[in-house]
Amino acid sequence: IGIAEEMKNLFGAKLNLEIYTTDSEEARKYNFRSSTNVLVDGDLIPLDTALDKSRMKDFLSEKIS
């Protein structure tokens, strides 16, 4: 959650951040297999990217541009 919050602060209104628990109604439709999952525009992001601040910043910079 820390990296997600940092990305929200960095990208502001360009990033719509929503955090759900794996048992939430919103998350159920994805049938996640692990407790940590990150989606951008409905696409699952590899954890090595999602959990690395620098990689995630680069990824989102490209995606938002």
FENLINWO-V651336 format. One record per backbone hydrogen bond with DSSP energy under -0.5 kcal/mol. NH is the residue of the N-H (numbers start at 1). CO is the residue of the C=O. E is the energy in kcal/mol with one decimal. If there is no record, write none. Layout:
nh=NH co=CO e=E
nh=NH co=CO e=E
//
This chain:
nh=5 co=1 e=-2.6
nh=6 co=2 e=-2.1
nh=7 co=3 e=-2.4
nh=8 co=4 e=-2.1
nh=9 co=5 e=-2.3
nh=10 co=6 e=-2.3
nh=11 co=7 e=-3.0
nh=12 co=8 e=-2.0
nh=14 co=11 e=-1.9
nh=15 co=12 e=-1.7
nh=16 co=14 e=-0.5
nh=17 co=15 e=-0.9
nh=18 co=16 e=-0.5
nh=24 co=21 e=-2.0
nh=28 co=24 e=-1.6
nh=29 co=25 e=-0.6
nh=30 co=27 e=-1.8
nh=31 co=27 e=-0.5
nh=31 co=28 e=-1.1
nh=37 co=35 e=-0.6
nh=38 co=45 e=-0.5
nh=40 co=43 e=-2.5
nh=43 co=40 e=-1.9
nh=45 co=38 e=-3.4
nh=49 co=46 e=-1.3
nh=50 co=46 e=-2.5
nh=51 co=47 e=-2.5
nh=52 co=49 e=-1.4
nh=53 co=51 e=-0.6
nh=56 co=52 e=-2.9
nh=57 co=53 e=-2.2
nh=58 co=54 e=-2.3
nh=59 co=55 e=-2.8
nh=60 co=56 e=-2.8
nh=61 co=57 e=-2.4
nh=62 co=58 e=-2.0
nh=63 co=59 e=-2.3
nh=64 co=60 e=-2.8
nh=65 co=61 e=-1.4
//
